[in-house]
Amino acid sequence: MRILSIALMVALTGCSVANEPERDKVTVTYDEARIKKAADTTKRTAEEIGTGVVNVTKGTAEVIKREVGDVDVDVKVTRKPTEPEVEPGR
């Protein structure tokens, strides 16, 4: 659904709308060059955002490793047997 929303927004970016209320007419034209330019800009922006997220994640991981170091964690999970539920009045 998100991809469809983005695609519609890119398509609308390449759209020109001319409104002529006196003639009761609305004209919509699509400019393929504008649509392609908008798609390229969207792609470049998404790549920049992705790169930024990766850099922040790497930096955060390095800070955590410096602060915490290597930690071994042992986890033991046990479960007590449960008694069947009894309805009140029975």
C-alpha positions in Angstrom: 0.0 0.0 0.0 2.9 2.4 0.8 4.5 1.7 -2.6 1.2 2.5 -4.3 0.9 5.7 -2.4 4.4 6.7 -3.4 3.8 5.8 -7.0 0.6 7.9 -7.1 2.4 10.9 -5.6 5.2 10.6 -8.2 2.6 10.3 -11.0 0.8 13.4 -9.7 4.1 15.3 -9.6 4.2 15.0 -13.4 0.7 16.2 -13.8 -0.5 19.6 -15.0 -4.1 20.6 -14.4 -5.7 23.4 -16.2 -9.1 24.6 -14.9 -11.4 26.6 -17.1 -14.6 27.1 -15.1 -16.1 29.5 -17.7 -16.1 26.6 -20.2 -16.8 24.0 -17.5 -13.6 22.2 -18.5 -10.7 20.7 -16.6 -7.6 19.5 -18.6 -5.1 17.1 -17.1 -1.8 16.4 -18.9 1.0 14.1 -17.9 4.6 15.1 -18.6 6.7 11.9 -18.8 9.9 13.8 -18.3 8.6 15.4 -15.0 7.4 12.0 -13.8 10.8 10.4 -14.5 12.6 13.3 -12.8 10.3 13.0 -9.7 10.9 9.2 -9.7 14.7 9.7 -9.8 14.5 12.3 -7.1 12.4 10.0 -4.9 14.9 7.1 -5.5 17.9 9.3 -4.6 16.2 10.5 -1.5 15.3 7.0 -0.4 18.9 5.9 -0.9 20.2 8.8 1.1 17.8 8.0 3.9 18.8 4.4 3.9 22.5 5.3 4.0 21.8 7.6 6.9 20.0 4.9 8.8 22.8 2.4 8.2 25.4 5.0 9.4 23.5 5.8 12.6 23.0 2.1 13.3 26.7 1.3 12.8 27.6 4.2 15.0 25.2 3.2 17.7 26.5 -0.4 17.6 30.1 0.8 18.0 29.1 3.0 21.0 27.3 0.1 22.7 30.2 -2.2 22.1 32.6 0.2 23.7 30.4 0.8 26.7 29.3 -2.7 27.3 31.9 -4.8 25.7 31.4 -8.5 25.0 28.8 -10.0 27.4 27.9 -13.6 27.7 24.4 -14.2 28.8 23.1 -17.5 30.0 19.3 -17.9 30.0 17.5 -20.8 31.6 13.8 -20.9 30.9 11.6 -23.3 32.9 7.9 -23.7 33.0 5.8 -24.9 35.9 3.1 -27.3 35.1 -0.2 -25.6 35.2 -3.3 -27.0 36.7 -6.4 -27.1 34.6 -8.8 -24.3 35.2 -11.9 -25.1 37.1 -15.0 -23.1 36.5 -16.6 -21.7 39.6 -19.6 -23.7 40.9 -18.5 -27.0 39.4 
